[in-house]
Amino acid sequence: MRLLGRSGRTRQAGRKAARRRAPSFREMRARLRTEKAEARLLETQARIHQEAARIRVDLRSRG
């Protein structure tokens, strides 16, 4: 009889996850490229928001 809906599969899945293979060089390189691209995107987004805020302040001060 199983208690609280626990199954043997959960324990087996946990063991398999712990034995994951090491990522290949290609996969690591792809992950690094993705992280760099995301960082550049965030920087660009921050610059856009700063410039928009600057433009709004300039428009308020003129009008």
Residue frames relative to the residue before (quaternion, step in Angstrom):
aa qw qx qy qz dx dy dz
M 1.0000 0.0000 0.0000 0.0000 0.00 0.00 0.00
R 0.2836 -0.7601 0.5651 0.1502 3.56 -0.88 0.97
L 0.2803 -0.7672 0.5558 0.1548 3.56 -1.00 0.82
L 0.8695 0.0666 -0.0714 0.4842 3.54 -1.10 0.83
G 0.6635 -0.5670 0.3059 0.3804 3.59 0.96 0.80
R 0.4130 0.6988 -0.4924 0.3142 3.60 1.14 0.36
S 0.1088 -0.8004 0.5868 0.0568 3.55 -0.99 0.77
G 0.6223 -0.5507 0.4081 0.3780 3.54 -1.24 0.36
R 0.5666 0.6211 -0.3761 0.3896 3.57 1.17 -0.55
T 0.6157 0.5645 -0.3505 0.4235 3.57 1.00 -0.76
R 0.6744 0.4838 -0.3007 0.4699 3.55 0.90 -0.88
Q 0.6512 0.5157 -0.3230 0.4536 3.59 0.97 -0.80
A 0.6373 0.5264 -0.3313 0.4551 3.58 0.98 -0.82
G 0.6377 0.5324 -0.3236 0.4531 3.58 1.03 -0.79
R 0.6520 0.5085 -0.3137 0.4669 3.57 1.00 -0.77
K 0.6553 0.5130 -0.3168 0.4551 3.57 0.96 -0.82
A 0.6417 0.5299 -0.3251 0.4491 3.57 1.01 -0.80
A 0.6476 0.5239 -0.3202 0.4511 3.58 1.05 -0.71
R 0.7267 0.4162 -0.2351 0.4933 3.60 1.14 -0.55
R 0.2285 0.8007 -0.5267 0.1712 3.60 1.08 0.57
R 0.5069 -0.6463 0.4756 0.3149 3.53 -1.10 0.68
A 0.5597 -0.5857 0.4612 0.3617 3.54 -1.21 0.46
P 0.5068 -0.6528 0.4582 0.3273 3.60 -0.96 0.79
S 0.5080 -0.6435 0.4793 0.3134 3.53 -1.11 0.71
F 0.6782 -0.4694 0.3695 0.4280 3.55 -1.31 0.26
R 0.6432 0.5307 -0.3178 0.4513 3.58 0.98 -0.86
E 0.6684 0.4951 -0.3006 0.4665 3.58 0.96 -0.86
M 0.6508 0.5066 -0.3208 0.4657 3.58 0.98 -0.79
R 0.6469 0.5196 -0.3126 0.4625 3.54 1.02 -0.83
A 0.6427 0.5164 -0.3150 0.4702 3.57 1.01 -0.84
R 0.6421 0.5150 -0.3241 0.4663 3.60 0.98 -0.81
L 0.6477 0.5174 -0.3164 0.4612 3.58 0.97 -0.85
R 0.6459 0.5121 -0.3181 0.4683 3.59 0.96 -0.87
T 0.6454 0.5205 -0.3168 0.4607 3.57 0.97 -0.84
E 0.6660 0.4981 -0.3092 0.4612 3.58 0.89 -0.89
K 0.6453 0.5113 -0.3215 0.4678 3.59 0.99 -0.79
A 0.6504 0.5136 -0.3151 0.4624 3.58 0.97 -0.85
E 0.6447 0.5100 -0.3193 0.4715 3.58 0.99 -0.80
A 0.6404 0.5173 -0.3271 0.4639 3.60 0.99 -0.79
R 0.6488 0.5059 -0.3160 0.4726 3.60 0.97 -0.84
L 0.6386 0.5333 -0.3197 0.4534 3.57 1.00 -0.83
L 0.6631 0.4968 -0.3036 0.4704 3.58 0.95 -0.86
E 0.6339 0.5204 -0.3305 0.4669 3.59 1.02 -0.77
T 0.6511 0.5138 -0.3083 0.4659 3.56 0.96 -0.89
Q 0.6488 0.5192 -0.3101 0.4618 3.55 0.95 -0.88
A 0.6477 0.5111 -0.3175 0.4674 3.59 0.96 -0.82
R 0.6453 0.5130 -0.3223 0.4654 3.60 0.98 -0.83
I 0.6357 0.5296 -0.3266 0.4569 3.59 0.97 -0.84
H 0.6775 0.4860 -0.2972 0.4653 3.59 0.90 -0.89
Q 0.6368 0.5173 -0.3329 0.4649 3.59 1.02 -0.74
E 0.6653 0.4942 -0.3067 0.4680 3.56 0.94 -0.88
A 0.6369 0.5204 -0.3282 0.4646 3.60 0.98 -0.77
A 0.6441 0.5087 -0.3209 0.4726 3.58 0.99 -0.82
R 0.6357 0.5281 -0.3237 0.4607 3.58 0.99 -0.84
I 0.6570 0.5065 -0.3075 0.4662 3.59 0.95 -0.88
R 0.6420 0.5193 -0.3274 0.4594 3.61 0.96 -0.83
V 0.6486 0.5089 -0.3197 0.4671 3.60 0.96 -0.85
D 0.6519 0.5115 -0.3159 0.4622 3.60 0.95 -0.86
L 0.6592 0.5069 -0.3166 0.4563 3.59 0.93 -0.82
R 0.6458 0.5183 -0.3200 0.4604 3.60 1.02 -0.79
S 0.6893 0.4888 -0.2922 0.4478 3.58 0.92 -0.89
R 0.6557 0.5005 -0.3183 0.4672 3.62 1.10 -0.54
G 0.7880 0.3518 -0.1734 0.4745 3.56 0.87 -0.91
